[in-house]
Amino acid sequence: MGMLADGYKDNKERGRAMGISFTGLALGLIGAICLATLNIATIETALPIWMMKTMCASRWQLGTVFLTDSISYLIASNIFGHLSQKFNRSGLCACIGMILAGLSTIAFGFSKNIFHVLVLNACVGFSVGTVDSSIMPLMGDLVDLSYVPVYGTVYAIADAAVCIGFSVGPAVAGPIVKSIGFPWLMAIIGTANIIFAPLCLFIYSPPRQEDHLSIVEGNSKSST
């Protein structure tokens, strides 16, 4: 940011340059959002067929198993959205969430009955809610730090990541299940989440614009 401010003296050019740089940061956070969404999209596409083949599931069971997903997502998003910001641990929360999502997704290939599926869907919903509620506020923090009002651009990228996840998941689920089977599909998606998870540890929660102003005011007072 210091180099950008020094290199671009004109306010309009400086704002554009900082907006582009923080858009790049947002794209890096998109990775986590896209993979988390990909989990849900893939499971929703392939799981019902797997349940009908291996568990002889009825129609009402095919819909009911996703209820725990929604409830646990609601719980996690309310809990970790507050905790990750309060303790400045957004990256750690996102990392834990992605690891849990990966392990839960892999475990779907070993599920034997509807009760296993209910528990695993709850774990997936909880983990994805943890990732989303940790990453989304952090993207707003990055905008605050940039002093440039690019909230629309940053959250448009987040929405695009969600759309990509829901588009790619159903598109790849069918061919992969047909060629190598449902358990291997779950193993691939889950492993991708686990591999990506450590990268979230590099995410830090930057100080907000108000914090910078407080530091500057404190320094000016101490110098006088």
Disulfide bonds with the S-S distance in Angstrom:
none
